[in-house]
């Protein structure tokens, strides 16, 4: 049975996963992006970077700053971010449009440097690596938010693979959040209008 807080009916009469709350931007994100398959090295680098910034915070905090992040991080163009230097770090630490966390900023730049070299040799490699960790079978649709895992064997393996490449701030929980948001898994709850999409 789905509890009242596991689903929320929006002003349009549609039931959505309860984490959406009453925010219009969150509803759009839930409806148009979350669990939709996302492909491409640049797009996945952006998503991975934003998921790392989200660590310890709510996703709405990041979502409301996403355009600021895009502006501050050169549209998450891997080679552009890889060229960021100490002056860019200081610039980013002063940028109120983003989360000003030195460790996360430094990790994003370091990850871009790793990716820049890797993708120069193997275009499409980040996309291929991430999608190779999609579950082979779709699990049963969940009915409550308490059933949503923080990590799975696939996200543990993905985090391990990313770390083996030299990437930082990519633990199993961050990897699973990426898998959810990039559509490797579909965790829309039973009763959510997107669950039968």
MOURCOR-V276137 format. One record per backbone hydrogen bond with DSSP energy under -0.5 kcal/mol. CO is the residue of the C=O (numbers start at 1). NH is the residue of the N-H. Records with the same first field share a line. If there is no record, write none. Layout:
# MOURCOR-V276137
CO=NH ; NH
This chain:
# MOURCOR-V276137
1=3
3=6 ; 7
4=7
6=18
8=10 ; 16
10=13
14=10
15=193
16=8
17=20
18=21
20=23
23=27
24=28
25=29
26=30
27=31
28=32
29=33 ; 34
33=36
40=44
41=45
42=46
43=47
44=48
45=49
46=50
47=51
48=52
49=53
50=54
51=55
52=55
54=57
58=61 ; 62
59=63
60=64
62=65 ; 66
63=66
65=69
66=70
67=71
68=72
69=73
70=75
71=74
73=76
74=77
76=78
77=81
78=82
79=83
80=83
81=84
85=89
86=90
87=91
88=92
89=93
90=94
91=94
92=95
94=96
95=98
98=100
99=101
100=102
101=105
102=106
103=107
104=108
105=109
106=110
107=111
108=112
109=113
110=114
111=115
112=116
113=117
114=118
115=119
116=120
117=121
118=122
122=125
124=128
125=129
126=130
127=131
128=132
130=133
131=134
137=139
142=190
144=147
145=148
152=156
153=157
154=158
155=159
156=160
157=161
158=162
159=163
160=164
161=165
162=167
163=166
171=175
172=176
173=177
174=178
175=179
176=180
177=181
178=182
179=184 ; 185
180=35 ; 183
182=38
185=187
189=192
192=195
194=197
